Amino acid sequence: MAGGRDTSGVVRRFDLTALRLARRLLDSLLVLEVLAVILVALLTRVVPLTGAQTLVIQSGSMAPSFTVGSAVIIQPAAGASLKSGDVVSIRIPSGTVFTHRISRVIDRNGETWLETRGDANAGVDPALVPASWAIGRMTLAVPFVSYLIRLFGLTAGMLLAVSLATSLLAASWILESVEEDRGRLRERLKKPQGLEPRARSGWRRIRARPAAPVR
């Protein structure tokens, strides 16, 4: 356009860049969802096969070491192997389970007793517990993953995860198709159009004239 500036090329490049960024974002979200499903499967299906247990922190007594909603892996341990500083899960006869840190190991009448304390508590727990009540020692903690465990444990949660994955795949496929179409259009627009043979080769075409009659 005379007296103006053609910005169509800039707009096309911007459109392609936006499409690529959007597709990469969708791909990243899909990867995160797959990783979340794998993590939950490992904690709830694979860990029990090793003899360990996955428990959920439901109170703030161990903050800031472990936040509410963290999942902890508890490995069985003999009472004699427990020592001060270990984080253990205790199941009392009523069935209640709590996870605290051992502050002191006491040998009383040939039996090992544990004094425990929550990291966020001002003092130790009011009663000693026998080491035989210990489920095991904590070996790993994963913050906030218990919310995913609860979500995927519900039928509605699994349906939501499948629907989300399907939607992300479909949207990514559509964006990829549009991106490829735009890319092909851009390549076609780059090629020169309508060039005459003289412009391409530099040759000049000479028109033949009829020969004069011989007299």
N, C-alpha and C positions, 0 to 999 in steps of 0.2 A: 504494500500500500504506500503510495507516494506521500512523503512527508511524515510517515509514521514508522513504527517499529513492529515487525512481525514477532509476536510472542507465542505463536502456536507451538514451536519446538520446545520452549521452556515449559509450557503447560503440559505437553505430552510427557516430558521427562519427569515432571512433578507427579503426574498421575501414576507412572510406572513405579516411582519410588514409594509413593503412598501404598500402592497395592502390595509391593514386596514387604513393607513394614507390617501391614495388616496381616499378611499371610504368615510371616514369622511369629507375630504375636499369637495367632491362633495355634500354630504348631507348638509354641512354647507352653501354652496352656494345656494342650493335649498331652505333652510329655509330662508335665507336672501331675496331671490327673493319673496317668499310668503309673508314675512313680509312687503316688499316694496309695493306689490300690496294691501295688507290690509290697510296700512297707507294711500295710495293714495285714496282708496275707502272711508275711514273714513273722510278724509279732503274734498273730492269733493262730496260725496253722503250723508254721515251721518250728517256732521256738518250743512249743509243748513236746514236739517229737524228740527234742534233745534232753528232756527231763527237767527243763527250766520252766518257769511260769512268767507270764506277763501280767502285772498288776497295775492298777491306776491310782495315782495320788489324788485323793479327794479332799484334802484339807491343806491349809497353808502352814502347818507346823514345821515343814522342812524347807520353807522359803529362807533365803533365795536360792538355795541349792537346787530344789525341785519345785516347780510351780504347780498349782492346781491344774489337773488335766494331763500331767506328764504320765507317760507309760514307762514302767521300770521292769527290767528283766531280772528275776530273782533265781539265782543258781543254788541248788541244794548244797549245804555245807554242814559238816559235822560240828557239833557244839564245841569240841576241843580245838577246832581250827579258828574259831571266831576270836577277834581281838578288838581292843579299843580303837575307835575310828571307823570300824566297818559300819556300813548302812545295812540294816537287816529288816526283814518283814517278820512280824510276830503275830501268831494266831492264838488268841486266848481261848479258854474253854468255851466261852459263850459263842464263839465263832467270829467275833470281830477281829479284823486284821488291821494293823497299823505298821507304818514303816518309819523307823527312827534310827538314829546313830548310837552306837554303843559308846558310852562314856567310861565304863569300867567293867572289867570281867572279875567276878568274885568266885572263889572256890570255898564252898561251905558244906561241911560234912561229906566231902567227897563228891559233891554235885556242883556243876558250873551254873552260876547265876549271872544274869546280865542287868546292868544298870543302863538305861537308855534315856535319850533326850532328843527332842526335836530341835533342829538348828534354830528355829525362830522362837523357841520357848526360853523363858528366863531361867528356869531350873530344870533339874532332872525329873523324869517321870516318878510319880509317887510310890511306886512299888517295883521291887525287883522281879524279874521273870526268869524262870528256868531256861537254860539254853535249849532244852528239848522242845520248847514252844516255837523256836525260830524256824520259819519256813526255809530261809536261806539268805545268802548274801547278795546284795545288789551288784550287778556287773555292768549295767548299761541303763541310761535314762534318755528318753526321747520326749522333748517338751511338746505339749498340746496335742499329741497324736491320738489321745483317747477320744477326742471329739470325732475324729475320722473313724475310729473303731466303732463307736456307737452309731454313727451314720450308716456305715456299710453293713452293720449288723441288722439293720432294718430292711425289709423288703422295699419300702418306698425309697430308702437311701440308695439301694442298688439300682433300682429303676431310674432314679435321678442321675446316677453316675453313667449308666449306659446311654441315656438320652443326651446327656451333655457331651459324651464322647462322639456320638453319632452326629450331633449338630456341629461340633468343631471340625470333624472330618469333612462333612458336606460343605461347610463354609470355606474351608481351606482349599478344597477341590475347585469350587466355583471361582475363588480368587486366582488360583493358579491358571485356570482356563482363560480368564479375562486377561491376566498378565501376559500369557503367551500370545493371545490375539493382538494385544496392544504392541507387543514386541515385533510381531510380523508386520503390522501396519507401519511401525516406525522404520523398519528396514526397507520396506517398499518406498516410503516417502524419501528416503535418503538417496535412492537411485535416480539418476537424471532421466527425465521423460521427454519423448518426442524429439530426439536429436536427429538431424539430417545427416546423411552420409558424409557430406562435406565437413560438418562440425566434428565428426568422429575421426575421419581419416585425413582431412586437410586437402583432399583431392578436389579438383574443380571439374564439374561435369560440362562437357562440350557438346552442344547440340549439332548433330550432323545436318549439312545442307545438301540439297539435291545437286548433282553434278550438272554443269552446263552442257547443253547438247553440242555434239561435235559437228562442225560444219566443214 
